[in-house]
Structures are given as structure tokens and as C-alpha cells.
Amino acid sequence: MSNQISGYYEELYAYARKRISCGRVAEDIVQDTFARALKRHDLDCVEQPRAYLYQILINLIRDHWRRESRAFQ
């Protein structure tokens, strides 16, 4: 499964980069996405790995935005 999900890196990075101005932060978030996905013990049971990765990525982007908005308050 890890080989299957690694093929989504460029696509996920492009998605993150459109939403986060800093390329390094976007890259870190994508790396965190893969780390979280690979921690899942039953990853082979995920029927739609692309959708699963996007959901993790979106949640991490939202977390980033929350932290950023708090930093400016």
C-alpha cells in the first residue's frame, strides 16, 4: 500500500501549495499526511486511498490555518 500512496505526492503537494503560500510549509504538511497515513495499521483496508490522503491533508491544512490565525490575534 505504501507504494500505492506514494504516487500521490506531487498531486497532494500541488493541492497544498495552492492553499498555503509557503512551499516549505506545504511540503511539511504533505509529509505529515503520509506519516499519518502510514501509521494506520489497517491501511490495506482503505478502499479509496486517494480520498483518505486528501482528507488527512485537508485536516492538516485547516489546522495550519487555525494556528496561523491565532498567531495574528
C-alpha positions in Angstrom: 0.0 0.0 0.0 2.8 2.4 0.8 4.0 2.2 -2.9 0.4 2.9 -4.0 0.0 6.1 -1.9 3.5 7.4 -2.6 2.3 8.1 -6.2 0.0 10.8 -4.9 2.8 13.0 -3.6 3.0 15.6 -6.5 -0.8 15.8 -6.6 -1.1 16.4 -2.9 1.8 18.9 -2.9 0.1 20.9 -5.7 -3.1 21.0 -3.8 -1.4 22.1 -0.6 0.7 24.7 -2.4 -2.4 26.4 -3.8 -3.7 26.8 -0.3 -0.5 27.7 1.6 1.8 30.5 0.4 5.0 28.9 1.8 6.3 26.0 -0.2 8.2 24.6 2.7 5.2 24.6 5.0 3.2 22.9 2.2 5.8 20.3 1.8 5.9 19.6 5.6 2.1 19.2 5.6 2.2 16.7 2.8 5.0 14.8 4.6 2.8 14.8 7.7 -0.1 13.5 5.6 1.9 10.5 4.5 3.3 9.9 8.0 -0.2 9.8 9.5 -1.5 7.5 6.7 1.4 5.1 7.2 0.8 5.0 11.0 -2.6 3.4 10.3 -2.2 -0.3 10.9 -5.1 -1.3 8.6 -4.1 0.9 5.7 -4.6 -2.0 3.3 -8.3 -1.9 4.2 -8.7 1.6 2.9 -10.9 1.3 -0.1 -10.1 4.8 -1.6 -6.5 5.7 -0.6 -6.6 8.9 -2.6 -9.7 10.2 -0.8 -8.2 9.1 2.5 -5.0 11.1 1.8 -6.9 14.2 0.8 -9.0 14.1 3.9 -5.8 13.9 6.1 -4.3 16.7 4.0 -7.3 18.9 4.3 -7.5 18.5 8.0 -3.8 19.4 8.4 -4.2 22.5 6.2 -7.2 23.6 8.4 -5.0 23.0 11.5 -2.3 25.1 9.9 -4.8 27.9 9.1 -6.1 27.8 12.7 -2.6 28.2 14.1 -1.8 31.0 11.7 -5.0 32.9 12.6 -4.2 32.6 16.4 -0.7 33.9 15.8 -2.1 37.1 14.4 -4.6 37.7 17.2 
